[in-house]
């Protein structure tokens, strides 16, 4: 239940991020945010099905989507 709840929160946050797309490279921002939402949804479905392997796979994919976006947009 905790994983499902967290996945739902991540998917919701991703949908809000879409609305915050910057004017420069906004299409990439939306693409990354959509990938985050889709992957969080997959994690929630996997958790509902009690499929641990699928939850872990979704977590790995989610990490990748976040990392890709941060590489492009996070100022260091």
N, CA, C and O atoms as a Tripos MOL2 file, in Angstrom:
@<TRIPOS>MOLECULE
protein
  304   303    76     0     0
PROTEIN
NO_CHARGES

@<TRIPOS>ATOM
      1 N           0.8310   -1.1970    0.0000 N.3       1 UNK1
      2 CA          0.0000    0.0000    0.0000 C.3       1 UNK1
      3 C           0.8730    1.2570    0.0000 C.2       1 UNK1
      4 O           0.5400    2.2480   -0.6510 O.2       1 UNK1
      5 N           1.9870    1.2140    0.7290 N.am      2 UNK2
      6 CA          2.8770    2.3780    0.7870 C.3       2 UNK2
      7 C           3.5080    2.6420   -0.5760 C.2       2 UNK2
      8 O           3.6580    3.7960   -0.9790 O.2       2 UNK2
      9 N           3.8760    1.5850   -1.2830 N.am      3 UNK3
     10 CA          4.4680    1.7490   -2.6130 C.3       3 UNK3
     11 C           3.4270    2.3000   -3.5810 C.2       3 UNK3
     12 O           3.7340    3.1810   -4.3850 O.2       3 UNK3
     13 N           2.2120    1.7950   -3.5120 N.am      4 UNK4
     14 CA          1.1390    2.3050   -4.3750 C.3       4 UNK4
     15 C           0.8950    3.7840   -4.1050 C.2       4 UNK4
     16 O           0.7460    4.5710   -5.0390 O.2       4 UNK4
     17 N           0.8530    4.1620   -2.8400 N.am      5 UNK5
     18 CA          0.6270    5.5600   -2.4700 C.3       5 UNK5
     19 C           1.7640    6.4470   -2.9760 C.2       5 UNK5
     20 O           1.5250    7.5150   -3.5390 O.2       5 UNK5
     21 N           2.9870    6.0000   -2.7710 N.am      6 UNK6
     22 CA          4.1440    6.7810   -3.2290 C.3       6 UNK6
     23 C           4.1630    6.9070   -4.7480 C.2       6 UNK6
     24 O           4.4740    7.9690   -5.2850 O.2       6 UNK6
     25 N           3.8310    5.8280   -5.4310 N.am      7 UNK7
     26 CA          3.7890    5.8610   -6.8940 C.3       7 UNK7
     27 C           2.7220    6.8490   -7.3750 C.2       7 UNK7
     28 O           2.9470    7.5850   -8.3360 O.2       7 UNK7
     29 N           1.5790    6.8670   -6.7200 N.am      8 UNK8
     30 CA          0.5190    7.8020   -7.0960 C.3       8 UNK8
     31 C           0.9620    9.2490   -6.8740 C.2       8 UNK8
     32 O           0.6550   10.1300   -7.6780 O.2       8 UNK8
     33 N           1.6790    9.4830   -5.7920 N.am      9 UNK9
     34 CA          2.1870   10.8350   -5.5150 C.3       9 UNK9
     35 C           3.2090   11.2570   -6.5690 C.2       9 UNK9
     36 O           3.1920   12.3990   -7.0290 O.2       9 UNK9
     37 N           4.0930   10.3410   -6.9510 N.am     10 UNK10
     38 CA          5.0720   10.6470   -7.9940 C.3      10 UNK10
     39 C           4.3960   10.9370   -9.3290 C.2      10 UNK10
     40 O           4.7820   11.8680  -10.0350 O.2      10 UNK10
     41 N           3.3990   10.1490   -9.6700 N.am     11 UNK11
     42 CA          2.6830   10.3760  -10.9280 C.3      11 UNK11
     43 C           1.9910   11.7370  -10.9040 C.2      11 UNK11
     44 O           1.9970   12.4610  -11.9000 O.2      11 UNK11
     45 N           1.4040   12.0770   -9.7750 N.am     12 UNK12
     46 CA          0.7670   13.3850   -9.6420 C.3      12 UNK12
     47 C           1.7620   14.5270   -9.7400 C.2      12 UNK12
     48 O           1.4930   15.5480  -10.3720 O.2      12 UNK12
     49 N           2.9150   14.3460   -9.1070 N.am     13 UNK13
     50 CA          3.9650   15.3740   -9.1780 C.3      13 UNK13
     51 C           4.4540   15.5420  -10.6100 C.2      13 UNK13
     52 O           4.7080   16.6620  -11.0540 O.2      13 UNK13
     53 N           4.5830   14.4480  -11.3250 N.am     14 UNK14
     54 CA          5.0360   14.5080  -12.7150 C.3      14 UNK14
     55 C           4.0460   15.2850  -13.5710 C.2      14 UNK14
     56 O           4.4450   16.0520  -14.4480 O.2      14 UNK14
     57 N           2.7700   15.0890  -13.3200 N.am     15 UNK15
     58 CA          1.7470   15.8130  -14.0900 C.3      15 UNK15
     59 C           1.8140   17.3120  -13.7910 C.2      15 UNK15
     60 O           1.5720   18.1310  -14.6770 O.2      15 UNK15
     61 N           2.1390   17.6710  -12.5540 N.am     16 UNK16
     62 CA          2.3260   19.0920  -12.2230 C.3      16 UNK16
     63 C           3.5920   19.6470  -12.8680 C.2      16 UNK16
     64 O           3.6260   20.8060  -13.2800 O.2      16 UNK16
     65 N           4.6230   18.8260  -12.9530 N.am     17 UNK17
     66 CA          5.8630   19.2680  -13.5970 C.3      17 UNK17
     67 C           5.6340   19.6070  -15.0670 C.2      17 UNK17
     68 O           6.2450   20.5350  -15.5970 O.2      17 UNK17
     69 N           4.7690   18.8690  -15.7120 N.am     18 UNK18
     70 CA          4.4730   19.1460  -17.1210 C.3      18 UNK18
     71 C           4.0160   20.5920  -17.2830 C.2      18 UNK18
     72 O           4.3530   21.2510  -18.2670 O.2      18 UNK18
     73 N           3.2570   21.0730  -16.3250 N.am     19 UNK19
     74 CA          2.7330   22.4410  -16.3860 C.3      19 UNK19
     75 C           3.8120   23.4950  -16.1590 C.2      19 UNK19
     76 O           3.5970   24.6770  -16.4290 O.2      19 UNK19
     77 N           4.9650   23.0700  -15.6660 N.am     20 UNK20
     78 CA          6.0490   23.9920  -15.3520 C.3      20 UNK20
     79 C           7.1560   23.9700  -16.3980 C.2      20 UNK20
     80 O           8.2780   24.3940  -16.1180 O.2      20 UNK20
     81 N           6.8610   23.4920  -17.5740 N.am     21 UNK21
     82 CA          7.8770   23.3770  -18.6360 C.3      21 UNK21
     83 C           8.4940   24.7400  -18.9410 C.2      21 UNK21
     84 O           7.7790   25.7250  -19.1230 O.2      21 UNK21
     85 N           9.8270   24.7900  -18.9960 N.am     22 UNK22
     86 CA         10.4770   26.0560  -19.3290 C.3      22 UNK22
     87 C          10.2730   26.4010  -20.8070 C.2      22 UNK22
     88 O           9.9560   25.5360  -21.6230 O.2      22 UNK22
     89 N          10.4600   27.6630  -21.1270 N.am     23 UNK23
     90 CA         10.2710   28.0720  -22.5230 C.3      23 UNK23
     91 C          11.3580   27.4860  -23.4200 C.2      23 UNK23
     92 O          11.0920   27.1710  -24.5800 O.2      23 UNK23
     93 N          12.5740   27.3360  -22.9040 N.am     24 UNK24
     94 CA         13.6730   26.7220  -23.6640 C.3      24 UNK24
     95 C          13.6720   25.2170  -23.4050 C.2      24 UNK24
     96 O          13.6800   24.7880  -22.2510 O.2      24 UNK24
     97 N          13.6620   24.4290  -24.4500 N.am     25 UNK25
     98 CA         13.6640   22.9660  -24.3440 C.3      25 UNK25
     99 C          12.4520   22.4230  -23.6050 C.2      25 UNK25
    100 O          12.5360   21.3940  -22.9340 O.2      25 UNK25
    101 N          11.3380   23.1050  -23.7250 N.am     26 UNK26
    102 CA         10.1270   22.6730  -23.0330 C.3      26 UNK26
    103 C           9.6240   21.3200  -23.4800 C.2      26 UNK26
    104 O           9.0480   20.5780  -22.6840 O.2      26 UNK26
    105 N           9.8310   20.9870  -24.7380 N.am     27 UNK27
    106 CA          9.3720   19.6890  -25.2320 C.3      27 UNK27
    107 C          10.1060   18.5530  -24.5310 C.2      27 UNK27
    108 O           9.5050   17.5300  -24.2050 O.2      27 UNK27
    109 N          11.3970   18.7320  -24.3000 N.am     28 UNK28
    110 CA         12.1590   17.7050  -23.5880 C.3      28 UNK28
    111 C          11.6810   17.5830  -22.1440 C.2      28 UNK28
    112 O          11.5950   16.4800  -21.6030 O.2      28 UNK28
    113 N          11.3730   18.7170  -21.5270 N.am     29 UNK29
    114 CA         10.8710   18.7220  -20.1490 C.3      29 UNK29
    115 C           9.5790   17.8980  -20.0720 C.2      29 UNK29
    116 O           9.4140   17.0560  -19.1890 O.2      29 UNK29
    117 N           8.6850   18.1570  -21.0000 N.am     30 UNK30
    118 CA          7.4150   17.4330  -21.0270 C.3      30 UNK30
    119 C           7.6620   15.9440  -21.2550 C.2      30 UNK30
    120 O           7.0290   15.1040  -20.6160 O.2      30 UNK30
    121 N           8.5730   15.6170  -22.1590 N.am     31 UNK31
    122 CA          8.8990   14.2190  -22.4310 C.3      31 UNK31
    123 C           9.4060   13.5230  -21.1610 C.2      31 UNK31
    124 O           8.9720   12.4170  -20.8390 O.2      31 UNK31
    125 N          10.3250   14.1770  -20.4430 N.am     32 UNK32
    126 CA         10.8640   13.5920  -19.2080 C.3      32 UNK32
    127 C           9.7730   13.4660  -18.1390 C.2      32 UNK32
    128 O           9.6990   12.4580  -17.4360 O.2      32 UNK32
    129 N           8.9390   14.4830  -18.0260 N.am     33 UNK33
    130 CA          7.8620   14.4500  -17.0270 C.3      33 UNK33
    131 C           6.8530   13.3550  -17.3440 C.2      33 UNK33
    132 O           6.3700   12.6660  -16.4460 O.2      33 UNK33
    133 N           6.5390   13.2000  -18.6200 N.am     34 UNK34
    134 CA          5.6070   12.1410  -19.0320 C.3      34 UNK34
    135 C           6.2060   10.7670  -18.7520 C.2      34 UNK34
    136 O           5.5000    9.8590  -18.3140 O.2      34 UNK34
    137 N           7.4980   10.6110  -19.0000 N.am     35 UNK35
    138 CA          8.1610    9.3410  -18.7000 C.3      35 UNK35
    139 C           8.1130    9.0490  -17.2060 C.2      35 UNK35
    140 O           7.9190    7.9030  -16.7990 O.2      35 UNK35
    141 N           8.2890   10.0850  -16.3900 N.am     36 UNK36
    142 CA          8.2070    9.9200  -14.9360 C.3      36 UNK36
    143 C           6.8040    9.4710  -14.5340 C.2      36 UNK36
    144 O           6.6480    8.5610  -13.7210 O.2      36 UNK36
    145 N           5.7940   10.1050  -15.1010 N.am     37 UNK37
    146 CA          4.4110    9.7490  -14.7880 C.3      37 UNK37
    147 C           4.1040    8.3130  -15.2100 C.2      37 UNK37
    148 O           3.5180    7.5500  -14.4420 O.2      37 UNK37
    149 N           4.4910    7.9510  -16.4110 N.am     38 UNK38
    150 CA          4.2300    6.6010  -16.9170 C.3      38 UNK38
    151 C           4.9300    5.5440  -16.0760 C.2      38 UNK38
    152 O           4.3550    4.4980  -15.7750 O.2      38 UNK38
    153 N           6.1620    5.8180  -15.7010 N.am     39 UNK39
    154 CA          6.9280    4.8550  -14.9170 C.3      39 UNK39
    155 C           6.3700    4.7300  -13.5070 C.2      39 UNK39
    156 O           6.3150    3.6310  -12.9550 O.2      39 UNK39
    157 N           5.9570    5.8510  -12.9210 N.am     40 UNK40
    158 CA          5.3340    5.7990  -11.5930 C.3      40 UNK40
    159 C           4.0280    5.0160  -11.6530 C.2      40 UNK40
    160 O           3.7280    4.2400  -10.7460 O.2      40 UNK40
    161 N           3.2530    5.2110  -12.7110 N.am     41 UNK41
    162 CA          2.0180    4.4350  -12.8870 C.3      41 UNK41
    163 C           2.3250    2.9390  -12.9740 C.2      41 UNK41
    164 O           1.6130    2.1180  -12.3960 O.2      41 UNK41
    165 N           3.3820    2.5980  -13.6960 N.am     42 UNK42
    166 CA          3.7750    1.1840  -13.8130 C.3      42 UNK42
    167 C           4.1710    0.6160  -12.4590 C.2      42 UNK42
    168 O           3.8480   -0.5290  -12.1440 O.2      42 UNK42
    169 N           4.8690    1.4130  -11.6580 N.am     43 UNK43
    170 CA          5.2590    0.9630  -10.3140 C.3      43 UNK43
    171 C           4.0250    0.7380   -9.4500 C.2      43 UNK43
    172 O           3.9540   -0.2410   -8.7070 O.2      43 UNK43
    173 N           3.0610    1.6340   -9.5450 N.am     44 UNK44
    174 CA          1.8310    1.4700   -8.7720 C.3      44 UNK44
    175 C           1.0590    0.2250   -9.1670 C.2      44 UNK44
    176 O           0.5430   -0.4870   -8.3050 O.2      44 UNK44
    177 N           0.9770   -0.0430  -10.4600 N.am     45 UNK45
    178 CA          0.2830   -1.2380  -10.9370 C.3      45 UNK45
    179 C           1.0190   -2.4970  -10.4960 C.2      45 UNK45
    180 O           0.3980   -3.4910  -10.1210 O.2      45 UNK45
    181 N           2.3390   -2.4440  -10.5450 N.am     46 UNK46
    182 CA          3.1320   -3.5950  -10.1080 C.3      46 UNK46
    183 C           2.9460   -3.8400   -8.6120 C.2      46 UNK46
    184 O           2.8570   -4.9840   -8.1660 O.2      46 UNK46
    185 N           2.8880   -2.7570   -7.8470 N.am     47 UNK47
    186 CA          2.6710   -2.8970   -6.4040 C.3      47 UNK47
    187 C           1.2900   -3.4810   -6.1270 C.2      47 UNK47
    188 O           1.1350   -4.3370   -5.2560 O.2      47 UNK47
    189 N           0.2930   -3.0170   -6.8650 N.am     48 UNK48
    190 CA         -1.0630   -3.5330   -6.6870 C.3      48 UNK48
    191 C          -1.1100   -5.0370   -6.9810 C.2      48 UNK48
    192 O          -1.8370   -5.7880   -6.3310 O.2      48 UNK48
    193 N          -0.3250   -5.4560   -7.9660 N.am     49 UNK49
    194 CA         -0.2690   -6.8680   -8.3370 C.3      49 UNK49
    195 C           0.6680   -7.6680   -7.4290 C.2      49 UNK49
    196 O           0.8020   -8.8840   -7.5650 O.2      49 UNK49
    197 N           1.3140   -6.9530   -6.4960 N.am     50 UNK50
    198 CA          2.2900   -7.5690   -5.5780 C.3      50 UNK50
    199 C           3.4150   -8.2700   -6.3280 C.2      50 UNK50
    200 O           3.8890   -9.3340   -5.9270 O.2      50 UNK50
    201 N           3.8300   -7.6420   -7.4300 N.am     51 UNK51
    202 CA          4.9050   -8.1640   -8.2690 C.3      51 UNK51
    203 C           6.1910   -7.4080   -7.9150 C.2      51 UNK51
    204 O           6.4600   -6.3330   -8.4510 O.2      51 UNK51
    205 N           6.9610   -7.9770   -7.0260 N.am     52 UNK52
    206 CA          8.1580   -7.3130   -6.5150 C.3      52 UNK52
    207 C           9.1600   -7.0330   -7.6330 C.2      52 UNK52
    208 O           9.7400   -5.9490   -7.6870 O.2      52 UNK52
    209 N           9.3660   -7.9920   -8.5150 N.am     53 UNK53
    210 CA         10.3220   -7.7910   -9.6050 C.3      53 UNK53
    211 C           9.9160   -6.6190  -10.4970 C.2      53 UNK53
    212 O          10.7610   -5.8250  -10.9100 O.2      53 UNK53
    213 N           8.6300   -6.5180  -10.7880 N.am     54 UNK54
    214 CA          8.1560   -5.4150  -11.6260 C.3      54 UNK54
    215 C           8.2730   -4.0720  -10.9040 C.2      54 UNK54
    216 O           8.5500   -3.0530  -11.5360 O.2      54 UNK54
    217 N           8.0650   -4.0640   -9.5890 N.am     55 UNK55
    218 CA          8.2560   -2.8320   -8.8060 C.3      55 UNK55
    219 C           9.7120   -2.4060   -8.8840 C.2      55 UNK55
    220 O          10.0070   -1.2300   -9.1000 O.2      55 UNK55
    221 N          10.6170   -3.3470   -8.7090 N.am     56 UNK56
    222 CA         12.0470   -3.0270   -8.7690 C.3      56 UNK56
    223 C          12.4420   -2.5520  -10.1660 C.2      56 UNK56
    224 O          13.2200   -1.6080  -10.2990 O.2      56 UNK56
    225 N          11.9190   -3.1890  -11.1940 N.am     57 UNK57
    226 CA         12.1970   -2.7580  -12.5680 C.3      57 UNK57
    227 C          11.6930   -1.3350  -12.8020 C.2      57 UNK57
    228 O          12.3780   -0.5140  -13.4120 O.2      57 UNK57
    229 N          10.4820   -1.0560  -12.3060 N.am     58 UNK58
    230 CA          9.9260    0.2900  -12.4550 C.3      58 UNK58
    231 C          10.7700    1.3020  -11.6870 C.2      58 UNK58
    232 O          10.9640    2.4260  -12.1500 O.2      58 UNK58
    233 N          11.2690    0.9150  -10.5280 N.am     59 UNK59
    234 CA         12.1420    1.8040   -9.7550 C.3      59 UNK59
    235 C          13.4190    2.1250  -10.5040 C.2      59 UNK59
    236 O          13.8760    3.2680  -10.5030 O.2      59 UNK59
    237 N          13.9940    1.1250  -11.1420 N.am     60 UNK60
    238 CA         15.1970    1.3540  -11.9470 C.3      60 UNK60
    239 C          14.8970    2.2990  -13.1090 C.2      60 UNK60
    240 O          15.6670    3.2170  -13.3900 O.2      60 UNK60
    241 N          13.7800    2.0640  -13.7710 N.am     61 UNK61
    242 CA         13.3940    2.9190  -14.8990 C.3      61 UNK61
    243 C          13.1090    4.3410  -14.4190 C.2      61 UNK61
    244 O          13.4690    5.3090  -15.0880 O.2      61 UNK61
    245 N          12.4670    4.4640  -13.2670 N.am     62 UNK62
    246 CA         12.1650    5.7830  -12.7170 C.3      62 UNK62
    247 C          13.4490    6.5400  -12.3990 C.2      62 UNK62
    248 O          13.5570    7.7360  -12.6720 O.2      62 UNK62
    249 N          14.4070    5.8470  -11.8300 N.am     63 UNK63
    250 CA         15.6930    6.4830  -11.5420 C.3      63 UNK63
    251 C          16.3100    7.0230  -12.8360 C.2      63 UNK63
    252 O          16.8450    8.1310  -12.8650 O.2      63 UNK63
    253 N          16.2280    6.2310  -13.8950 N.am     64 UNK64
    254 CA         16.7830    6.6530  -15.1770 C.3      64 UNK64
    255 C          16.0850    7.8770  -15.7390 C.2      64 UNK64
    256 O          16.7380    8.7680  -16.2830 O.2      64 UNK64
    257 N          14.7570    7.9320  -15.6150 N.am     65 UNK65
    258 CA         14.0410    9.0990  -16.1310 C.3      65 UNK65
    259 C          14.4090   10.3480  -15.3470 C.2      65 UNK65
    260 O          14.5750   11.4200  -15.9280 O.2      65 UNK65
    261 N          14.5370   10.2160  -14.0400 N.am     66 UNK66
    262 CA         14.9250   11.3750  -13.2180 C.3      66 UNK66
    263 C          16.3510   11.8190  -13.5530 C.2      66 UNK66
    264 O          16.6230   13.0100  -13.7060 O.2      66 UNK66
    265 N          17.2320   10.8660  -13.6620 N.am     67 UNK67
    266 CA         18.6340   11.1750  -13.9640 C.3      67 UNK67
    267 C          18.7610   11.8870  -15.3140 C.2      67 UNK67
    268 O          19.5050   12.8600  -15.4330 O.2      67 UNK67
    269 N          18.0430   11.4090  -16.3240 N.am     68 UNK68
    270 CA         18.1020   12.0300  -17.6450 C.3      68 UNK68
    271 C          17.6230   13.4830  -17.6040 C.2      68 UNK68
    272 O          18.2230   14.3630  -18.2210 O.2      68 UNK68
    273 N          16.5540   13.7150  -16.8820 N.am     69 UNK69
    274 CA         16.0270   15.0810  -16.7810 C.3      69 UNK69
    275 C          16.9850   15.9750  -15.9950 C.2      69 UNK69
    276 O          17.2540   17.1080  -16.3940 O.2      69 UNK69
    277 N          17.4930   15.4640  -14.8840 N.am     70 UNK70
    278 CA         18.4170   16.2570  -14.0680 C.3      70 UNK70
    279 C          19.6780   16.6150  -14.8330 C.2      70 UNK70
    280 O          20.2170   17.7090  -14.6640 O.2      70 UNK70
    281 N          20.1560   15.7030  -15.6750 N.am     71 UNK71
    282 CA         21.3410   16.0150  -16.4800 C.3      71 UNK71
    283 C          21.1130   17.2130  -17.3860 C.2      71 UNK71
    284 O          22.0280   17.9940  -17.6470 O.2      71 UNK71
    285 N          19.8950   17.3460  -17.8580 N.am     72 UNK72
    286 CA         19.5970   18.4430  -18.7750 C.3      72 UNK72
    287 C          19.2080   19.7340  -18.0550 C.2      72 UNK72
    288 O          19.5720   20.8200  -18.5060 O.2      72 UNK72
    289 N          18.4830   19.6360  -16.9590 N.am     73 UNK73
    290 CA         17.8860   20.8300  -16.3830 C.3      73 UNK73
    291 C          18.4200   21.2580  -15.0180 C.2      73 UNK73
    292 O          18.2610   22.4190  -14.6400 O.2      73 UNK73
    293 N          19.0420   20.3610  -14.2780 N.am     74 UNK74
    294 CA         19.5230   20.7250  -12.9440 C.3      74 UNK74
    295 C          20.7910   21.5440  -13.0460 C.2      74 UNK74
    296 O          21.7880   21.1010  -13.6150 O.2      74 UNK74
    297 N          20.7450   22.7300  -12.4950 N.am     75 UNK75
    298 CA         21.9300   23.5990  -12.5280 C.3      75 UNK75
    299 C          22.8730   23.1720  -11.4120 C.2      75 UNK75
    300 O          22.4730   22.9750  -10.2640 O.2      75 UNK75
    301 N          24.1260   23.0380  -11.7880 N.am     76 UNK76
    302 CA         25.1370   22.6150  -10.7940 C.3      76 UNK76
    303 C          26.0780   23.7410  -10.5100 C.2      76 UNK76
    304 O          26.9970   23.5890   -9.7050 O.2      76 UNK76
@<TRIPOS>BOND
     1     1     2 1
     2     2     3 1
     3     3     4 2
     4     3     5 am
     5     5     6 1
     6     6     7 1
     7     7     8 2
     8     7     9 am
     9     9    10 1
    10    10    11 1
    11    11    12 2
    12    11    13 am
    13    13    14 1
    14    14    15 1
    15    15    16 2
    16    15    17 am
    17    17    18 1
    18    18    19 1
    19    19    20 2
    20    19    21 am
    21    21    22 1
    22    22    23 1
    23    23    24 2
    24    23    25 am
    25    25    26 1
    26    26    27 1
    27    27    28 2
    28    27    29 am
    29    29    30 1
    30    30    31 1
    31    31    32 2
    32    31    33 am
    33    33    34 1
    34    34    35 1
    35    35    36 2
    36    35    37 am
    37    37    38 1
    38    38    39 1
    39    39    40 2
    40    39    41 am
    41    41    42 1
    42    42    43 1
    43    43    44 2
    44    43    45 am
    45    45    46 1
    46    46    47 1
    47    47    48 2
    48    47    49 am
    49    49    50 1
    50    50    51 1
    51    51    52 2
    52    51    53 am
    53    53    54 1
    54    54    55 1
    55    55    56 2
    56    55    57 am
    57    57    58 1
    58    58    59 1
    59    59    60 2
    60    59    61 am
    61    61    62 1
    62    62    63 1
    63    63    64 2
    64    63    65 am
    65    65    66 1
    66    66    67 1
    67    67    68 2
    68    67    69 am
    69    69    70 1
    70    70    71 1
    71    71    72 2
    72    71    73 am
    73    73    74 1
    74    74    75 1
    75    75    76 2
    76    75    77 am
    77    77    78 1
    78    78    79 1
    79    79    80 2
    80    79    81 am
    81    81    82 1
    82    82    83 1
    83    83    84 2
    84    83    85 am
    85    85    86 1
    86    86    87 1
    87    87    88 2
    88    87    89 am
    89    89    90 1
    90    90    91 1
    91    91    92 2
    92    91    93 am
    93    93    94 1
    94    94    95 1
    95    95    96 2
    96    95    97 am
    97    97    98 1
    98    98    99 1
    99    99   100 2
   100    99   101 am
   101   101   102 1
   102   102   103 1
   103   103   104 2
   104   103   105 am
   105   105   106 1
   106   106   107 1
   107   107   108 2
   108   107   109 am
   109   109   110 1
   110   110   111 1
   111   111   112 2
   112   111   113 am
   113   113   114 1
   114   114   115 1
   115   115   116 2
   116   115   117 am
   117   117   118 1
   118   118   119 1
   119   119   120 2
   120   119   121 am
   121   121   122 1
   122   122   123 1
   123   123   124 2
   124   123   125 am
   125   125   126 1
   126   126   127 1
   127   127   128 2
   128   127   129 am
   129   129   130 1
   130   130   131 1
   131   131   132 2
   132   131   133 am
   133   133   134 1
   134   134   135 1
   135   135   136 2
   136   135   137 am
   137   137   138 1
   138   138   139 1
   139   139   140 2
   140   139   141 am
   141   141   142 1
   142   142   143 1
   143   143   144 2
   144   143   145 am
   145   145   146 1
   146   146   147 1
   147   147   148 2
   148   147   149 am
   149   149   150 1
   150   150   151 1
   151   151   152 2
   152   151   153 am
   153   153   154 1
   154   154   155 1
   155   155   156 2
   156   155   157 am
   157   157   158 1
   158   158   159 1
   159   159   160 2
   160   159   161 am
   161   161   162 1
   162   162   163 1
   163   163   164 2
   164   163   165 am
   165   165   166 1
   166   166   167 1
   167   167   168 2
   168   167   169 am
   169   169   170 1
   170   170   171 1
   171   171   172 2
   172   171   173 am
   173   173   174 1
   174   174   175 1
   175   175   176 2
   176   175   177 am
   177   177   178 1
   178   178   179 1
   179   179   180 2
   180   179   181 am
   181   181   182 1
   182   182   183 1
   183   183   184 2
   184   183   185 am
   185   185   186 1
   186   186   187 1
   187   187   188 2
   188   187   189 am
   189   189   190 1
   190   190   191 1
   191   191   192 2
   192   191   193 am
   193   193   194 1
   194   194   195 1
   195   195   196 2
   196   195   197 am
   197   197   198 1
   198   198   199 1
   199   199   200 2
   200   199   201 am
   201   201   202 1
   202   202   203 1
   203   203   204 2
   204   203   205 am
   205   205   206 1
   206   206   207 1
   207   207   208 2
   208   207   209 am
   209   209   210 1
   210   210   211 1
   211   211   212 2
   212   211   213 am
   213   213   214 1
   214   214   215 1
   215   215   216 2
   216   215   217 am
   217   217   218 1
   218   218   219 1
   219   219   220 2
   220   219   221 am
   221   221   222 1
   222   222   223 1
   223   223   224 2
   224   223   225 am
   225   225   226 1
   226   226   227 1
   227   227   228 2
   228   227   229 am
   229   229   230 1
   230   230   231 1
   231   231   232 2
   232   231   233 am
   233   233   234 1
   234   234   235 1
   235   235   236 2
   236   235   237 am
   237   237   238 1
   238   238   239 1
   239   239   240 2
   240   239   241 am
   241   241   242 1
   242   242   243 1
   243   243   244 2
   244   243   245 am
   245   245   246 1
   246   246   247 1
   247   247   248 2
   248   247   249 am
   249   249   250 1
   250   250   251 1
   251   251   252 2
   252   251   253 am
   253   253   254 1
   254   254   255 1
   255   255   256 2
   256   255   257 am
   257   257   258 1
   258   258   259 1
   259   259   260 2
   260   259   261 am
   261   261   262 1
   262   262   263 1
   263   263   264 2
   264   263   265 am
   265   265   266 1
   266   266   267 1
   267   267   268 2
   268   267   269 am
   269   269   270 1
   270   270   271 1
   271   271   272 2
   272   271   273 am
   273   273   274 1
   274   274   275 1
   275   275   276 2
   276   275   277 am
   277   277   278 1
   278   278   279 1
   279   279   280 2
   280   279   281 am
   281   281   282 1
   282   282   283 1
   283   283   284 2
   284   283   285 am
   285   285   286 1
   286   286   287 1
   287   287   288 2
   288   287   289 am
   289   289   290 1
   290   290   291 1
   291   291   292 2
   292   291   293 am
   293   293   294 1
   294   294   295 1
   295   295   296 2
   296   295   297 am
   297   297   298 1
   298   298   299 1
   299   299   300 2
   300   299   301 am
   301   301   302 1
   302   302   303 1
   303   303   304 2
@<TRIPOS>SUBSTRUCTURE
     1 UNK1         2 RESIDUE 1 A UNK
     2 UNK2         6 RESIDUE 1 A UNK
     3 UNK3        10 RESIDUE 1 A UNK
     4 UNK4        14 RESIDUE 1 A UNK
     5 UNK5        18 RESIDUE 1 A UNK
     6 UNK6        22 RESIDUE 1 A UNK
     7 UNK7        26 RESIDUE 1 A UNK
     8 UNK8        30 RESIDUE 1 A UNK
     9 UNK9        34 RESIDUE 1 A UNK
    10 UNK10       38 RESIDUE 1 A UNK
    11 UNK11       42 RESIDUE 1 A UNK
    12 UNK12       46 RESIDUE 1 A UNK
    13 UNK13       50 RESIDUE 1 A UNK
    14 UNK14       54 RESIDUE 1 A UNK
    15 UNK15       58 RESIDUE 1 A UNK
    16 UNK16       62 RESIDUE 1 A UNK
    17 UNK17       66 RESIDUE 1 A UNK
    18 UNK18       70 RESIDUE 1 A UNK
    19 UNK19       74 RESIDUE 1 A UNK
    20 UNK20       78 RESIDUE 1 A UNK
    21 UNK21       82 RESIDUE 1 A UNK
    22 UNK22       86 RESIDUE 1 A UNK
    23 UNK23       90 RESIDUE 1 A UNK
    24 UNK24       94 RESIDUE 1 A UNK
    25 UNK25       98 RESIDUE 1 A UNK
    26 UNK26      102 RESIDUE 1 A UNK
    27 UNK27      106 RESIDUE 1 A UNK
    28 UNK28      110 RESIDUE 1 A UNK
    29 UNK29      114 RESIDUE 1 A UNK
    30 UNK30      118 RESIDUE 1 A UNK
    31 UNK31      122 RESIDUE 1 A UNK
    32 UNK32      126 RESIDUE 1 A UNK
    33 UNK33      130 RESIDUE 1 A UNK
    34 UNK34      134 RESIDUE 1 A UNK
    35 UNK35      138 RESIDUE 1 A UNK
    36 UNK36      142 RESIDUE 1 A UNK
    37 UNK37      146 RESIDUE 1 A UNK
    38 UNK38      150 RESIDUE 1 A UNK
    39 UNK39      154 RESIDUE 1 A UNK
    40 UNK40      158 RESIDUE 1 A UNK
    41 UNK41      162 RESIDUE 1 A UNK
    42 UNK42      166 RESIDUE 1 A UNK
    43 UNK43      170 RESIDUE 1 A UNK
    44 UNK44      174 RESIDUE 1 A UNK
    45 UNK45      178 RESIDUE 1 A UNK
    46 UNK46      182 RESIDUE 1 A UNK
    47 UNK47      186 RESIDUE 1 A UNK
    48 UNK48      190 RESIDUE 1 A UNK
    49 UNK49      194 RESIDUE 1 A UNK
    50 UNK50      198 RESIDUE 1 A UNK
    51 UNK51      202 RESIDUE 1 A UNK
    52 UNK52      206 RESIDUE 1 A UNK
    53 UNK53      210 RESIDUE 1 A UNK
    54 UNK54      214 RESIDUE 1 A UNK
    55 UNK55      218 RESIDUE 1 A UNK
    56 UNK56      222 RESIDUE 1 A UNK
    57 UNK57      226 RESIDUE 1 A UNK
    58 UNK58      230 RESIDUE 1 A UNK
    59 UNK59      234 RESIDUE 1 A UNK
    60 UNK60      238 RESIDUE 1 A UNK
    61 UNK61      242 RESIDUE 1 A UNK
    62 UNK62      246 RESIDUE 1 A UNK
    63 UNK63      250 RESIDUE 1 A UNK
    64 UNK64      254 RESIDUE 1 A UNK
    65 UNK65      258 RESIDUE 1 A UNK
    66 UNK66      262 RESIDUE 1 A UNK
    67 UNK67      266 RESIDUE 1 A UNK
    68 UNK68      270 RESIDUE 1 A UNK
    69 UNK69      274 RESIDUE 1 A UNK
    70 UNK70      278 RESIDUE 1 A UNK
    71 UNK71      282 RESIDUE 1 A UNK
    72 UNK72      286 RESIDUE 1 A UNK
    73 UNK73      290 RESIDUE 1 A UNK
    74 UNK74      294 RESIDUE 1 A UNK
    75 UNK75      298 RESIDUE 1 A UNK
    76 UNK76      302 RESIDUE 1 A UNK
